[in-house]
Amino acid sequence: MITTEDVKNKLISGLNLEDITADEIDDNDVLFNDGIGLDSVDAIELIVILDNEYGVKFENMEKVKDIFATVQTLTNYINSNVKN
């Protein structure tokens, strides 16, 4: 099972978020815009990272906004769709 801590660390390392630590990210922090501050390029990079790391696919792009809402929603999606 992937934890929110795992996801936070993957966000930081995969997206080169040098000015933030996992402890500074709350599980319910918004990932984009006024939250952590990710943008559309980060979203594309994150989709590739999650596919490579966990085998998670994002086939319904209409739901990606909801999936990427917070660390917790992203973690829940990964755990529901991870390919071992």
mmCIF file as gemmi writes it, N, C-alpha and C atoms, coordinates in Angstrom:
data_model
loop_
_atom_site.group_PDB
_atom_site.id
_atom_site.type_symbol
_atom_site.label_atom_id
_atom_site.label_alt_id
_atom_site.label_comp_id
_atom_site.label_asym_id
_atom_site.label_entity_id
_atom_site.label_seq_id
_atom_site.pdbx_PDB_ins_code
_atom_site.Cartn_x
_atom_site.Cartn_y
_atom_site.Cartn_z
_atom_site.occupancy
_atom_site.B_iso_or_equiv
_atom_site.pdbx_formal_charge
_atom_site.auth_seq_id
_atom_site.auth_asym_id
_atom_site.pdbx_PDB_model_num
ATOM 1 N N . MET Axp A 1 ? 0.838 -1.184 0 1 0 ? 1 A 1
ATOM 2 C CA . MET Axp A 1 ? 0 0 0 1 0 ? 1 A 1
ATOM 3 C C . MET Axp A 1 ? 0.884 1.25 0 1 0 ? 1 A 1
ATOM 4 N N . ILE Axp A 2 ? 0.582 2.151 -0.905 1 0 ? 2 A 1
ATOM 5 C CA . ILE Axp A 2 ? 1.305 3.413 -1.023 1 0 ? 2 A 1
ATOM 6 C C . ILE Axp A 2 ? 0.737 4.381 0.019 1 0 ? 2 A 1
ATOM 7 N N . THR Axp A 3 ? 1.61 5.079 0.719 1 0 ? 3 A 1
ATOM 8 C CA . THR Axp A 3 ? 1.162 6.038 1.727 1 0 ? 3 A 1
ATOM 9 C C . THR Axp A 3 ? 1.22 7.462 1.171 1 0 ? 3 A 1
ATOM 10 N N . THR Axp A 4 ? 0.561 8.369 1.867 1 0 ? 4 A 1
ATOM 11 C CA . THR Axp A 4 ? 0.625 9.774 1.459 1 0 ? 4 A 1
ATOM 12 C C . THR Axp A 4 ? 2.064 10.273 1.559 1 0 ? 4 A 1
ATOM 13 N N . GLU Axp A 5 ? 2.817 9.762 2.508 1 0 ? 5 A 1
ATOM 14 C CA . GLU Axp A 5 ? 4.238 10.136 2.633 1 0 ? 5 A 1
ATOM 15 C C . GLU Axp A 5 ? 5.006 9.732 1.387 1 0 ? 5 A 1
ATOM 16 N N . ASP Axp A 6 ? 4.727 8.518 0.878 1 0 ? 6 A 1
ATOM 17 C CA . ASP Axp A 6 ? 5.359 8.059 -0.369 1 0 ? 6 A 1
ATOM 18 C C . ASP Axp A 6 ? 5.045 9.016 -1.518 1 0 ? 6 A 1
ATOM 19 N N . VAL Axp A 7 ? 3.789 9.408 -1.624 1 0 ? 7 A 1
ATOM 20 C CA . VAL Axp A 7 ? 3.361 10.299 -2.704 1 0 ? 7 A 1
ATOM 21 C C . VAL Axp A 7 ? 4.02 11.669 -2.561 1 0 ? 7 A 1
ATOM 22 N N . LYS Axp A 8 ? 4.06 12.186 -1.348 1 0 ? 8 A 1
ATOM 23 C CA . LYS Axp A 8 ? 4.705 13.486 -1.114 1 0 ? 8 A 1
ATOM 24 C C . LYS Axp A 8 ? 6.169 13.443 -1.542 1 0 ? 8 A 1
ATOM 25 N N . ASN Axp A 9 ? 6.867 12.408 -1.153 1 0 ? 9 A 1
ATOM 26 C CA . ASN Axp A 9 ? 8.281 12.285 -1.517 1 0 ? 9 A 1
ATOM 27 C C . ASN Axp A 9 ? 8.46 12.108 -3.019 1 0 ? 9 A 1
ATOM 28 N N . LYS Axp A 10 ? 7.538 11.399 -3.66 1 0 ? 10 A 1
ATOM 29 C CA . LYS Axp A 10 ? 7.594 11.226 -5.116 1 0 ? 10 A 1
ATOM 30 C C . LYS Axp A 10 ? 7.346 12.57 -5.812 1 0 ? 10 A 1
ATOM 31 N N . LEU Axp A 11 ? 6.42 13.359 -5.295 1 0 ? 11 A 1
ATOM 32 C CA . LEU Axp A 11 ? 6.165 14.694 -5.845 1 0 ? 11 A 1
ATOM 33 C C . LEU Axp A 11 ? 7.412 15.563 -5.754 1 0 ? 11 A 1
ATOM 34 N N . ILE Axp A 12 ? 8.016 15.559 -4.586 1 0 ? 12 A 1
ATOM 35 C CA . ILE Axp A 12 ? 9.186 16.41 -4.34 1 0 ? 12 A 1
ATOM 36 C C . ILE Axp A 12 ? 10.362 15.999 -5.219 1 0 ? 12 A 1
ATOM 37 N N . SER Axp A 13 ? 10.666 14.711 -5.25 1 0 ? 13 A 1
ATOM 38 C CA . SER Axp A 13 ? 11.829 14.266 -6.024 1 0 ? 13 A 1
ATOM 39 C C . SER Axp A 13 ? 11.547 14.275 -7.525 1 0 ? 13 A 1
ATOM 40 N N . GLY Axp A 14 ? 10.381 13.811 -7.933 1 0 ? 14 A 1
ATOM 41 C CA . GLY Axp A 14 ? 10.068 13.704 -9.351 1 0 ? 14 A 1
ATOM 42 C C . GLY Axp A 14 ? 9.865 15.036 -10.045 1 0 ? 14 A 1
ATOM 43 N N . LEU Axp A 15 ? 9.377 16.024 -9.282 1 0 ? 15 A 1
ATOM 44 C CA . LEU Axp A 15 ? 9.102 17.334 -9.868 1 0 ? 15 A 1
ATOM 45 C C . LEU Axp A 15 ? 10.114 18.388 -9.437 1 0 ? 15 A 1
ATOM 46 N N . ASN Axp A 16 ? 11.165 17.929 -8.76 1 0 ? 16 A 1
ATOM 47 C CA . ASN Axp A 16 ? 12.236 18.822 -8.311 1 0 ? 16 A 1
ATOM 48 C C . ASN Axp A 16 ? 11.721 20.008 -7.495 1 0 ? 16 A 1
ATOM 49 N N . LEU Axp A 17 ? 10.889 19.719 -6.516 1 0 ? 17 A 1
ATOM 50 C CA . LEU Axp A 17 ? 10.353 20.762 -5.636 1 0 ? 17 A 1
ATOM 51 C C . LEU Axp A 17 ? 11.355 20.982 -4.505 1 0 ? 17 A 1
ATOM 52 N N . GLU Axp A 18 ? 12.368 21.747 -4.792 1 0 ? 18 A 1
ATOM 53 C CA . GLU Axp A 18 ? 13.5 21.906 -3.881 1 0 ? 18 A 1
ATOM 54 C C . GLU Axp A 18 ? 13.195 22.741 -2.65 1 0 ? 18 A 1
ATOM 55 N N . ASP Axp A 19 ? 12.197 23.596 -2.711 1 0 ? 19 A 1
ATOM 56 C CA . ASP Axp A 19 ? 11.94 24.514 -1.606 1 0 ? 19 A 1
ATOM 57 C C . ASP Axp A 19 ? 10.85 24.05 -0.644 1 0 ? 19 A 1
ATOM 58 N N . ILE Axp A 20 ? 10.506 22.75 -0.688 1 0 ? 20 A 1
ATOM 59 C CA . ILE Axp A 20 ? 9.46 22.22 0.177 1 0 ? 20 A 1
ATOM 60 C C . ILE Axp A 20 ? 9.847 20.827 0.658 1 0 ? 20 A 1
ATOM 61 N N . THR Axp A 21 ? 9.415 20.485 1.869 1 0 ? 21 A 1
ATOM 62 C CA . THR Axp A 21 ? 9.661 19.144 2.413 1 0 ? 21 A 1
ATOM 63 C C . THR Axp A 21 ? 8.328 18.425 2.577 1 0 ? 21 A 1
ATOM 64 N N . ALA Axp A 22 ? 8.384 17.122 2.713 1 0 ? 22 A 1
ATOM 65 C CA . ALA Axp A 22 ? 7.174 16.316 2.879 1 0 ? 22 A 1
ATOM 66 C C . ALA Axp A 22 ? 6.403 16.744 4.126 1 0 ? 22 A 1
ATOM 67 N N . ASP Axp A 23 ? 7.114 17.138 5.168 1 0 ? 23 A 1
ATOM 68 C CA . ASP Axp A 23 ? 6.459 17.568 6.406 1 0 ? 23 A 1
ATOM 69 C C . ASP Axp A 23 ? 5.647 18.844 6.223 1 0 ? 23 A 1
ATOM 70 N N . GLU Axp A 24 ? 5.988 19.633 5.22 1 0 ? 24 A 1
ATOM 71 C CA . GLU Axp A 24 ? 5.283 20.895 4.975 1 0 ? 24 A 1
ATOM 72 C C . GLU Axp A 24 ? 4.021 20.711 4.131 1 0 ? 24 A 1
ATOM 73 N N . ILE Axp A 25 ? 3.816 19.513 3.609 1 0 ? 25 A 1
ATOM 74 C CA . ILE Axp A 25 ? 2.654 19.228 2.777 1 0 ? 25 A 1
ATOM 75 C C . ILE Axp A 25 ? 1.632 18.455 3.598 1 0 ? 25 A 1
ATOM 76 N N . ASP Axp A 26 ? 0.442 19.021 3.719 1 0 ? 26 A 1
ATOM 77 C CA . ASP Axp A 26 ? -0.648 18.336 4.403 1 0 ? 26 A 1
ATOM 78 C C . ASP Axp A 26 ? -1.321 17.387 3.405 1 0 ? 26 A 1
ATOM 79 N N . ASP Axp A 27 ? -1.862 16.304 3.893 1 0 ? 27 A 1
ATOM 80 C CA . ASP Axp A 27 ? -2.523 15.331 3.021 1 0 ? 27 A 1
ATOM 81 C C . ASP Axp A 27 ? -3.662 15.953 2.221 1 0 ? 27 A 1
ATOM 82 N N . ASN Axp A 28 ? -4.267 17.021 2.738 1 0 ? 28 A 1
ATOM 83 C CA . ASN Axp A 28 ? -5.408 17.649 2.08 1 0 ? 28 A 1
ATOM 84 C C . ASN Axp A 28 ? -5.059 18.964 1.396 1 0 ? 28 A 1
ATOM 85 N N . ASP Axp A 29 ? -3.769 19.265 1.269 1 0 ? 29 A 1
ATOM 86 C CA . ASP Axp A 29 ? -3.349 20.456 0.532 1 0 ? 29 A 1
ATOM 87 C C . ASP Axp A 29 ? -3.693 20.297 -0.946 1 0 ? 29 A 1
ATOM 88 N N . VAL Axp A 30 ? -4.183 21.362 -1.541 1 0 ? 30 A 1
ATOM 89 C CA . VAL Axp A 30 ? -4.465 21.382 -2.974 1 0 ? 30 A 1
ATOM 90 C C . VAL Axp A 30 ? -3.129 21.33 -3.717 1 0 ? 30 A 1
ATOM 91 N N . LEU Axp A 31 ? -3.038 20.515 -4.749 1 0 ? 31 A 1
ATOM 92 C CA . LEU Axp A 31 ? -1.78 20.339 -5.463 1 0 ? 31 A 1
ATOM 93 C C . LEU Axp A 31 ? -1.478 21.465 -6.446 1 0 ? 31 A 1
ATOM 94 N N . PHE Axp A 32 ? -2.502 22.048 -7.054 1 0 ? 32 A 1
ATOM 95 C CA . PHE Axp A 32 ? -2.277 23.019 -8.12 1 0 ? 32 A 1
ATOM 96 C C . PHE Axp A 32 ? -2.616 24.44 -7.681 1 0 ? 32 A 1
ATOM 97 N N . ASN Axp A 33 ? -2.113 25.376 -8.475 1 0 ? 33 A 1
ATOM 98 C CA . ASN Axp A 33 ? -2.376 26.807 -8.308 1 0 ? 33 A 1
ATOM 99 C C . ASN Axp A 33 ? -2.036 27.312 -6.907 1 0 ? 33 A 1
ATOM 100 N N . ASP Axp A 34 ? -3.026 27.746 -6.152 1 0 ? 34 A 1
ATOM 101 C CA . ASP Axp A 34 ? -2.78 28.361 -4.854 1 0 ? 34 A 1
ATOM 102 C C . ASP Axp A 34 ? -2.377 27.371 -3.762 1 0 ? 34 A 1
ATOM 103 N N . GLY Axp A 35 ? -2.434 26.102 -4.054 1 0 ? 35 A 1
ATOM 104 C CA . GLY Axp A 35 ? -2.015 25.104 -3.087 1 0 ? 35 A 1
ATOM 105 C C . GLY Axp A 35 ? -0.504 24.956 -3.119 1 0 ? 35 A 1
ATOM 106 N N . ILE Axp A 36 ? -0.028 23.789 -3.448 1 0 ? 36 A 1
ATOM 107 C CA . ILE Axp A 36 ? 1.409 23.526 -3.536 1 0 ? 36 A 1
ATOM 108 C C . ILE Axp A 36 ? 2.012 24.295 -4.711 1 0 ? 36 A 1
ATOM 109 N N . GLY Axp A 37 ? 1.196 24.598 -5.708 1 0 ? 37 A 1
ATOM 110 C CA . GLY Axp A 37 ? 1.657 25.422 -6.811 1 0 ? 37 A 1
ATOM 111 C C . GLY Axp A 37 ? 2.047 24.683 -8.07 1 0 ? 37 A 1
ATOM 112 N N . LEU Axp A 38 ? 1.595 23.44 -8.218 1 0 ? 38 A 1
ATOM 113 C CA . LEU Axp A 38 ? 1.896 22.711 -9.442 1 0 ? 38 A 1
ATOM 114 C C . LEU Axp A 38 ? 1.138 23.33 -10.607 1 0 ? 38 A 1
ATOM 115 N N . ASP Axp A 39 ? 1.65 23.085 -11.832 1 0 ? 39 A 1
ATOM 116 C CA . ASP Axp A 39 ? 0.989 23.602 -13.024 1 0 ? 39 A 1
ATOM 117 C C . ASP Axp A 39 ? 0.727 22.461 -14.004 1 0 ? 39 A 1
ATOM 118 N N . SER Axp A 40 ? 0.242 22.786 -15.194 1 0 ? 40 A 1
ATOM 119 C CA . SER Axp A 40 ? -0.13 21.76 -16.165 1 0 ? 40 A 1
ATOM 120 C C . SER Axp A 40 ? 1.067 20.933 -16.639 1 0 ? 40 A 1
ATOM 121 N N . VAL Axp A 41 ? 2.231 21.543 -16.729 1 0 ? 41 A 1
ATOM 122 C CA . VAL Axp A 41 ? 3.44 20.792 -17.104 1 0 ? 41 A 1
ATOM 123 C C . VAL Axp A 41 ? 3.78 19.781 -16.005 1 0 ? 41 A 1
ATOM 124 N N . ASP Axp A 42 ? 3.643 20.202 -14.75 1 0 ? 42 A 1
ATOM 125 C CA . ASP Axp A 42 ? 3.867 19.279 -13.633 1 0 ? 42 A 1
ATOM 126 C C . ASP Axp A 42 ? 2.884 18.116 -13.69 1 0 ? 42 A 1
ATOM 127 N N . ALA Axp A 43 ? 1.649 18.38 -14.073 1 0 ? 43 A 1
ATOM 128 C CA . ALA Axp A 43 ? 0.645 17.319 -14.168 1 0 ? 43 A 1
ATOM 129 C C . ALA Axp A 43 ? 1.06 16.266 -15.187 1 0 ? 43 A 1
ATOM 130 N N . ILE Axp A 44 ? 1.553 16.711 -16.321 1 0 ? 44 A 1
ATOM 131 C CA . ILE Axp A 44 ? 2.009 15.773 -17.356 1 0 ? 44 A 1
ATOM 132 C C . ILE Axp A 44 ? 3.19 14.957 -16.847 1 0 ? 44 A 1
ATOM 133 N N . GLU Axp A 45 ? 4.144 15.625 -16.229 1 0 ? 45 A 1
ATOM 134 C CA . GLU Axp A 45 ? 5.303 14.926 -15.662 1 0 ? 45 A 1
ATOM 135 C C . GLU Axp A 45 ? 4.868 13.926 -14.604 1 0 ? 45 A 1
ATOM 136 N N . LEU Axp A 46 ? 3.911 14.325 -13.774 1 0 ? 46 A 1
ATOM 137 C CA . LEU Axp A 46 ? 3.432 13.45 -12.708 1 0 ? 46 A 1
ATOM 138 C C . LEU Axp A 46 ? 2.733 12.216 -13.268 1 0 ? 46 A 1
ATOM 139 N N . ILE Axp A 47 ? 1.969 12.378 -14.33 1 0 ? 47 A 1
ATOM 140 C CA . ILE Axp A 47 ? 1.315 11.236 -14.972 1 0 ? 47 A 1
ATOM 141 C C . ILE Axp A 47 ? 2.36 10.238 -15.467 1 0 ? 47 A 1
ATOM 142 N N . VAL Axp A 48 ? 3.432 10.728 -16.065 1 0 ? 48 A 1
ATOM 143 C CA . VAL Axp A 48 ? 4.503 9.852 -16.555 1 0 ? 48 A 1
ATOM 144 C C . VAL Axp A 48 ? 5.205 9.164 -15.379 1 0 ? 48 A 1
ATOM 145 N N . ILE Axp A 49 ? 5.505 9.913 -14.337 1 0 ? 49 A 1
ATOM 146 C CA . ILE Axp A 49 ? 6.174 9.356 -13.153 1 0 ? 49 A 1
ATOM 147 C C . ILE Axp A 49 ? 5.332 8.241 -12.538 1 0 ? 49 A 1
ATOM 148 N N . LEU Axp A 50 ? 4.034 8.48 -12.36 1 0 ? 50 A 1
ATOM 149 C CA . LEU Axp A 50 ? 3.164 7.487 -11.729 1 0 ? 50 A 1
ATOM 150 C C . LEU Axp A 50 ? 2.985 6.256 -12.598 1 0 ? 50 A 1
ATOM 151 N N . ASP Axp A 51 ? 2.976 6.443 -13.903 1 0 ? 51 A 1
ATOM 152 C CA . ASP Axp A 51 ? 2.907 5.297 -14.816 1 0 ? 51 A 1
ATOM 153 C C . ASP Axp A 51 ? 4.187 4.471 -14.699 1 0 ? 51 A 1
ATOM 154 N N . ASN Axp A 52 ? 5.332 5.131 -14.738 1 0 ? 52 A 1
ATOM 155 C CA . ASN Axp A 52 ? 6.611 4.42 -14.662 1 0 ? 52 A 1
ATOM 156 C C . ASN Axp A 52 ? 6.823 3.762 -13.305 1 0 ? 52 A 1
ATOM 157 N N . GLU Axp A 53 ? 6.465 4.458 -12.25 1 0 ? 53 A 1
ATOM 158 C CA . GLU Axp A 53 ? 6.739 3.974 -10.894 1 0 ? 53 A 1
ATOM 159 C C . GLU Axp A 53 ? 5.74 2.91 -10.421 1 0 ? 53 A 1
ATOM 160 N N . TYR Axp A 54 ? 4.46 3.13 -10.694 1 0 ? 54 A 1
ATOM 161 C CA . TYR Axp A 54 ? 3.417 2.26 -10.142 1 0 ? 54 A 1
ATOM 162 C C . TYR Axp A 54 ? 2.564 1.567 -11.204 1 0 ? 54 A 1
ATOM 163 N N . GLY Axp A 55 ? 2.779 1.865 -12.468 1 0 ? 55 A 1
ATOM 164 C CA . GLY Axp A 55 ? 1.961 1.283 -13.519 1 0 ? 55 A 1
ATOM 165 C C . GLY Axp A 55 ? 0.551 1.85 -13.555 1 0 ? 55 A 1
ATOM 166 N N . VAL Axp A 56 ? 0.358 3.025 -12.954 1 0 ? 56 A 1
ATOM 167 C CA . VAL Axp A 56 ? -0.958 3.653 -12.879 1 0 ? 56 A 1
ATOM 168 C C . VAL Axp A 56 ? -1.227 4.41 -14.172 1 0 ? 56 A 1
ATOM 169 N N . LYS Axp A 57 ? -2.385 4.151 -14.751 1 0 ? 57 A 1
ATOM 170 C CA . LYS Axp A 57 ? -2.798 4.81 -15.99 1 0 ? 57 A 1
ATOM 171 C C . LYS Axp A 57 ? -3.925 5.797 -15.684 1 0 ? 57 A 1
ATOM 172 N N . PHE Axp A 58 ? -3.976 6.858 -16.456 1 0 ? 58 A 1
ATOM 173 C CA . PHE Axp A 58 ? -5.028 7.863 -16.336 1 0 ? 58 A 1
ATOM 174 C C . PHE Axp A 58 ? -5.758 7.904 -17.671 1 0 ? 58 A 1
ATOM 175 N N . GLU Axp A 59 ? -6.78 7.052 -17.799 1 0 ? 59 A 1
ATOM 176 C CA . GLU Axp A 59 ? -7.468 6.909 -19.072 1 0 ? 59 A 1
ATOM 177 C C . GLU Axp A 59 ? -8.64 7.868 -19.215 1 0 ? 59 A 1
ATOM 178 N N . ASN Axp A 60 ? -9.224 8.289 -18.112 1 0 ? 60 A 1
ATOM 179 C CA . ASN Axp A 60 ? -10.345 9.216 -18.157 1 0 ? 60 A 1
ATOM 180 C C . ASN Axp A 60 ? -9.841 10.59 -17.735 1 0 ? 60 A 1
ATOM 181 N N . MET Axp A 61 ? -9.441 11.387 -18.709 1 0 ? 61 A 1
ATOM 182 C CA . MET Axp A 61 ? -8.826 12.676 -18.417 1 0 ? 61 A 1
ATOM 183 C C . MET Axp A 61 ? -9.804 13.653 -17.765 1 0 ? 61 A 1
ATOM 184 N N . GLU Axp A 62 ? -11.096 13.419 -17.9 1 0 ? 62 A 1
ATOM 185 C CA . GLU Axp A 62 ? -12.081 14.282 -17.248 1 0 ? 62 A 1
ATOM 186 C C . GLU Axp A 62 ? -12.024 14.155 -15.734 1 0 ? 62 A 1
ATOM 187 N N . LYS Axp A 63 ? -11.587 13.004 -15.235 1 0 ? 63 A 1
ATOM 188 C CA . LYS Axp A 63 ? -11.526 12.774 -13.797 1 0 ? 63 A 1
ATOM 189 C C . LYS Axp A 63 ? -10.177 13.15 -13.187 1 0 ? 63 A 1
ATOM 190 N N . VAL Axp A 64 ? -9.186 13.475 -14.011 1 0 ? 64 A 1
ATOM 191 C CA . VAL Axp A 64 ? -7.843 13.762 -13.506 1 0 ? 64 A 1
ATOM 192 C C . VAL Axp A 64 ? -7.852 14.938 -12.538 1 0 ? 64 A 1
ATOM 193 N N . LYS Axp A 65 ? -8.655 15.944 -12.815 1 0 ? 65 A 1
ATOM 194 C CA . LYS Axp A 65 ? -8.732 17.103 -11.92 1 0 ? 65 A 1
ATOM 195 C C . LYS Axp A 65 ? -9.136 16.676 -10.51 1 0 ? 65 A 1
ATOM 196 N N . ASP Axp A 66 ? -10.1 15.785 -10.411 1 0 ? 66 A 1
ATOM 197 C CA . ASP Axp A 66 ? -10.534 15.29 -9.103 1 0 ? 66 A 1
ATOM 198 C C . ASP Axp A 66 ? -9.483 14.382 -8.469 1 0 ? 66 A 1
ATOM 199 N N . ILE Axp A 67 ? -8.851 13.559 -9.273 1 0 ? 67 A 1
ATOM 200 C CA . ILE Axp A 67 ? -7.82 12.646 -8.772 1 0 ? 67 A 1
ATOM 201 C C . ILE Axp A 67 ? -6.625 13.426 -8.238 1 0 ? 67 A 1
ATOM 202 N N . PHE Axp A 68 ? -6.235 14.48 -8.957 1 0 ? 68 A 1
ATOM 203 C CA . PHE Axp A 68 ? -5.085 15.291 -8.571 1 0 ? 68 A 1
ATOM 204 C C . PHE Axp A 68 ? -5.45 16.433 -7.628 1 0 ? 68 A 1
ATOM 205 N N . ALA Axp A 69 ? -6.619 16.4 -7.019 1 0 ? 69 A 1
ATOM 206 C CA . ALA Axp A 69 ? -7.058 17.493 -6.148 1 0 ? 69 A 1
ATOM 207 C C . ALA Axp A 69 ? -6.138 17.671 -4.947 1 0 ? 69 A 1
ATOM 208 N N . THR Axp A 70 ? -5.82 16.589 -4.256 1 0 ? 70 A 1
ATOM 209 C CA . THR Axp A 70 ? -4.979 16.641 -3.052 1 0 ? 70 A 1
ATOM 210 C C . THR Axp A 70 ? -4.049 15.437 -3.026 1 0 ? 70 A 1
ATOM 211 N N . VAL Axp A 71 ? -3.112 15.451 -2.109 1 0 ? 71 A 1
ATOM 212 C CA . VAL Axp A 71 ? -2.23 14.293 -1.921 1 0 ? 71 A 1
ATOM 213 C C . VAL Axp A 71 ? -3.07 13.066 -1.575 1 0 ? 71 A 1
ATOM 214 N N . GLN Axp A 72 ? -4.086 13.249 -0.735 1 0 ? 72 A 1
ATOM 215 C CA . GLN Axp A 72 ? -4.913 12.128 -0.3 1 0 ? 72 A 1
ATOM 216 C C . GLN Axp A 72 ? -5.704 11.528 -1.457 1 0 ? 72 A 1
ATOM 217 N N . THR Axp A 73 ? -6.32 12.37 -2.298 1 0 ? 73 A 1
ATOM 218 C CA . THR Axp A 73 ? -7.088 11.823 -3.427 1 0 ? 73 A 1
ATOM 219 C C . THR Axp A 73 ? -6.172 11.123 -4.42 1 0 ? 73 A 1
ATOM 220 N N . LEU Axp A 74 ? -4.986 11.652 -4.618 1 0 ? 74 A 1
ATOM 221 C CA . LEU Axp A 74 ? -4.023 11.011 -5.513 1 0 ? 74 A 1
ATOM 222 C C . LEU Axp A 74 ? -3.563 9.671 -4.938 1 0 ? 74 A 1
ATOM 223 N N . THR Axp A 75 ? -3.278 9.64 -3.656 1 0 ? 75 A 1
ATOM 224 C CA . THR Axp A 75 ? -2.861 8.395 -2.999 1 0 ? 75 A 1
ATOM 225 C C . THR Axp A 75 ? -3.96 7.341 -3.102 1 0 ? 75 A 1
ATOM 226 N N . ASN Axp A 76 ? -5.199 7.737 -2.868 1 0 ? 76 A 1
ATOM 227 C CA . ASN Axp A 76 ? -6.323 6.799 -2.968 1 0 ? 76 A 1
ATOM 228 C C . ASN Axp A 76 ? -6.418 6.215 -4.37 1 0 ? 76 A 1
ATOM 229 N N . TYR Axp A 77 ? -6.25 7.062 -5.384 1 0 ? 77 A 1
ATOM 230 C CA . TYR Axp A 77 ? -6.322 6.592 -6.769 1 0 ? 77 A 1
ATOM 231 C C . TYR Axp A 77 ? -5.186 5.614 -7.072 1 0 ? 77 A 1
ATOM 232 N N . ILE Axp A 78 ? -3.996 5.959 -6.64 1 0 ? 78 A 1
ATOM 233 C CA . ILE Axp A 78 ? -2.85 5.074 -6.878 1 0 ? 78 A 1
ATOM 234 C C . ILE Axp A 78 ? -3.112 3.709 -6.257 1 0 ? 78 A 1
ATOM 235 N N . ASN Axp A 79 ? -3.554 3.69 -4.999 1 0 ? 79 A 1
ATOM 236 C CA . ASN Axp A 79 ? -3.787 2.421 -4.315 1 0 ? 79 A 1
ATOM 237 C C . ASN Axp A 79 ? -4.896 1.614 -4.966 1 0 ? 79 A 1
ATOM 238 N N . SER Axp A 80 ? -5.864 2.272 -5.577 1 0 ? 80 A 1
ATOM 239 C CA . SER Axp A 80 ? -6.951 1.57 -6.256 1 0 ? 80 A 1
ATOM 240 C C . SER Axp A 80 ? -6.552 1.059 -7.629 1 0 ? 80 A 1
ATOM 241 N N . ASN Axp A 81 ? -5.469 1.61 -8.193 1 0 ? 81 A 1
ATOM 242 C CA . ASN Axp A 81 ? -5.105 1.29 -9.577 1 0 ? 81 A 1
ATOM 243 C C . ASN Axp A 81 ? -3.68 0.811 -9.775 1 0 ? 81 A 1
ATOM 244 N N . VAL Axp A 82 ? -2.923 0.599 -8.711 1 0 ? 82 A 1
ATOM 245 C CA . VAL Axp A 82 ? -1.525 0.207 -8.826 1 0 ? 82 A 1
ATOM 246 C C . VAL Axp A 82 ? -1.402 -1.175 -9.455 1 0 ? 82 A 1
ATOM 247 N N . LYS Axp A 83 ? -0.431 -1.301 -10.341 1 0 ? 83 A 1
ATOM 248 C CA . LYS Axp A 83 ? -0.139 -2.594 -10.965 1 0 ? 83 A 1
ATOM 249 C C . LYS Axp A 83 ? 1.127 -3.149 -10.319 1 0 ? 83 A 1
ATOM 250 N N . ASN Axp A 84 ? 1 -4.285 -9.683 1 0 ? 84 A 1
ATOM 251 C CA . ASN Axp A 84 ? 2.152 -4.886 -8.989 1 0 ? 84 A 1
ATOM 252 C C . ASN Axp A 84 ? 3.038 -5.658 -9.92 1 0 ? 84 A 1
